């Protein structure tokens, strides 16, 4: 029997090794010059015990991952032998609950306990190995003292210690590749790009090319273990997916730093678009979702995204990753972008979910010049802007005599207008009213107790005029008052549906909401929609609508200062 396995990643390699062990001759097709060089190595290597999937109340995902985790080591030992013992294993993970977690501390704890119960249930029927650790130990909440010593308490509500580990995916890939090359039953057909599978005859035929030369061979069976190409090749064989899908590109940082790695706790931040820190002895893996997510696609075949970031984009991603993680895990602060110089690679993964987002039509940007360029519904602090072609609208949400008195001196400036709402509209209603007043080519919003740099409008407007494709131009937010940190979120580009999804996945803090928005995007996105949970994150969903019109461009500077006080 002769079998073709399409895709030389970890899944394809495992299929090939198992078939070879059964005496089957295998051709393993891989489009690059070596196996396990793509998604199989571009990840943190976590051997999941189901803990991260807390937002699945059915526990189906956790159960599947736990079953795989408890079998993984023994299966790999069967295929690659004692080489499995040479693969570096990370320190067990802490799970920290972020202040913006989708689930509360008690909900996370209940899920950890439920997943642990599944692991105990699995262990009764399976004597699973777990890289030398006892997975039967129950996750436990760490003391306040330990939590404060490891994590930034302004960002972390609680932390749990677990037995969950990660292994060095690059070391695993090296061991598996060596095994593939040594097996006489496996032929690795490298630099072979598969174009389709013809199943019309009894023996399916694989169409491929090698360095530009086309080929076609028949096999008894074909196994499609491709990653980004799986759906497209399935379609050539007459197979259509029964679920919707989403491709995601996320970059991470990996470096060798022996003196630092031992000081970094392996940590997963839950539950939302956050990240991980993994320490494998002398190597460190860093992932921060808001900085690393750079592409989303629901196309059958995703775009040809770059696997490595270069130049300014690389430095920006590294800085944002370090800043985001250091706020939660202070030990990360010893690293700097200049130190982080190696293994800045991207990961493509395929996430299967409920929603397919269709690509929406693009519209050309237009700009009119019969009015001042910018409307600002702001407090009087906008008075000192270097760019002075402004219309400033101040809307008081209900009668507030003290606030009126503070604002009236600025009405001597003809650019300013004060409106007192006859009844309280709430922040969503008041902001929608302000949006309805805009007649200038751009608008921006400033909360009453925030501060803006004198060059704020000028810097954003200059970029917006150079980039007509941008619906919104924004900068970083510097926090002051009770808290001090910088909120930074990457630019959002690509197709309309990808932009919308990227906004929802990676821009939950809605930094761009305080940026400069074109009136065309403002009109098309409509007003902010209220919700039943005190309008929580209503600005995020509005920004997702604005992203359908055009791109969101970040100007890397902290020109907007957000005040944090007891009330927020």
PyMOL commands that set and color helices and strands:
alter all, ss='L'
color gray80, all
select helices_A, chain A and resi 10-21+60-86+105-125+144-150+169-182+230-236+258-261+289-292+311-326+330-334+380-384+401-412+426-436+456-466+496-506+511-514+519-525+538-549
alter helices_A, ss='H'
color red, helices_A
select strands_A, chain A and resi 2-6+25-29+94-98+140-141+156-161+186-189+192-198+205-210+213-218+221-224+244-251+253-256+267-270+275-280+283-288+293-297+346-353+374-377+390-396+416-420+442-445+451-452+470-481+486-487+516-518+551-564
alter strands_A, ss='S'
color yellow, strands_A
deselect
rebuild
show_as cartoon
